[in-house]
Amino acid sequence: MASKYHKGRAIEYKCKKYLEQKGVNLVFRSAGSRGPADLIAINPVKREILLIQVKKGEAKPHVKRQYGVLKELEGTYQVKAYIYHKKGKFYMLEPL
């Protein structure tokens, strides 16, 4: 018998595959997520970042309100590339 975690994970992978078939080639899963987004998908062609909460059943209005924080994150952002690496004795976060 599959656990609740395994069922949820399977649906997340199904969503990931769906997005990849639609041309979204950067999809990251937040394993064991207790936060608002289970998947983060980046579509470099459309210049979009998708924050996705995956649910097994129908998303009822109270569930949509619960994850409304995702809607509040919509907007325009700057994307910056960094590398976190060891420099001497310390680790540093530096622009690429």
C-alpha positions as CSV (number, residue, x, y, z in Angstrom):
1,M,0.0,0.0,0.0
2,A,1.5,3.3,-1.0
3,S,1.8,6.0,1.7
4,K,0.3,9.5,1.4
5,Y,3.8,10.8,0.8
6,H,4.4,8.4,-2.1
7,K,1.0,9.1,-3.7
8,G,1.7,12.9,-3.5
9,R,5.2,12.4,-4.9
10,A,3.8,10.4,-7.8
11,I,1.4,13.3,-8.7
12,E,4.2,15.8,-8.4
13,Y,6.2,13.8,-10.9
14,K,3.1,13.5,-13.2
15,C,2.9,17.4,-13.1
16,K,6.6,17.6,-13.8
17,K,6.3,15.4,-16.8
18,Y,3.3,17.4,-18.1
19,L,5.3,20.7,-17.8
20,E,8.3,19.2,-19.6
21,Q,6.0,18.0,-22.4
22,K,4.8,21.6,-22.7
23,G,8.4,22.8,-23.1
24,V,9.2,23.9,-19.6
25,N,12.7,22.3,-19.3
26,L,13.7,23.4,-15.7
27,V,11.4,21.8,-13.1
28,F,12.5,21.4,-9.6
29,R,10.7,19.4,-6.9
30,S,10.8,20.6,-3.3
31,A,11.0,17.1,-1.7
32,G,9.0,16.8,1.5
33,S,7.8,20.4,1.1
34,R,5.8,21.9,3.9
35,G,5.9,25.2,2.2
36,P,3.4,26.6,-0.3
37,A,5.1,25.4,-3.5
38,D,5.7,21.7,-4.3
39,L,7.3,22.4,-7.7
40,I,9.2,25.4,-9.1
41,A,9.3,25.5,-12.9
42,I,11.3,27.9,-15.0
43,N,10.3,28.5,-18.6
44,P,13.3,30.3,-20.1
45,V,11.6,30.9,-23.5
46,K,8.6,32.6,-22.0
47,R,10.7,34.1,-19.1
48,E,8.3,32.7,-16.5
49,I,8.7,31.1,-13.1
50,L,5.8,28.9,-12.0
51,L,5.3,28.2,-8.3
52,I,3.0,25.1,-8.2
53,Q,1.1,23.5,-5.3
54,V,0.2,19.9,-6.2
55,K,-3.0,18.4,-4.8
56,K,-4.3,14.9,-5.2
57,G,-8.0,15.9,-5.3
58,E,-10.0,18.8,-6.5
59,A,-8.7,22.2,-5.2
60,K,-11.7,23.5,-3.2
61,P,-12.0,27.2,-2.5
62,H,-10.6,26.9,1.1
63,V,-7.5,25.1,-0.3
64,K,-7.0,27.8,-2.9
65,R,-7.2,30.5,-0.1
66,Q,-4.7,28.5,2.0
67,Y,-2.1,28.7,-0.8
68,G,-3.0,32.3,-1.8
69,V,0.5,33.4,-0.7
70,L,1.7,32.0,-4.1
71,K,-0.6,34.5,-5.9
72,E,0.9,37.3,-3.7
73,L,4.4,36.4,-5.1
74,E,3.4,37.2,-8.7
75,G,5.3,40.1,-10.3
76,T,8.5,41.0,-12.0
77,Y,11.8,40.0,-10.6
78,Q,15.4,40.2,-11.5
79,V,17.2,37.0,-12.1
80,K,20.8,36.8,-11.0
81,A,23.2,33.9,-11.3
82,Y,25.6,33.1,-8.4
83,I,28.1,30.5,-7.3
84,Y,28.6,29.5,-3.7
85,H,32.2,28.2,-3.4
86,K,35.1,28.0,-1.1
87,K,37.6,30.8,-1.4
88,G,40.6,30.3,1.0
89,K,39.2,29.2,4.3
90,F,35.6,30.4,3.8
91,Y,32.7,29.9,1.5
92,M,31.4,32.8,-0.4
93,L,28.4,33.6,-2.6
94,E,29.6,35.5,-5.7
95,P,28.0,36.5,-9.0
96,L,29.0,34.3,-11.9
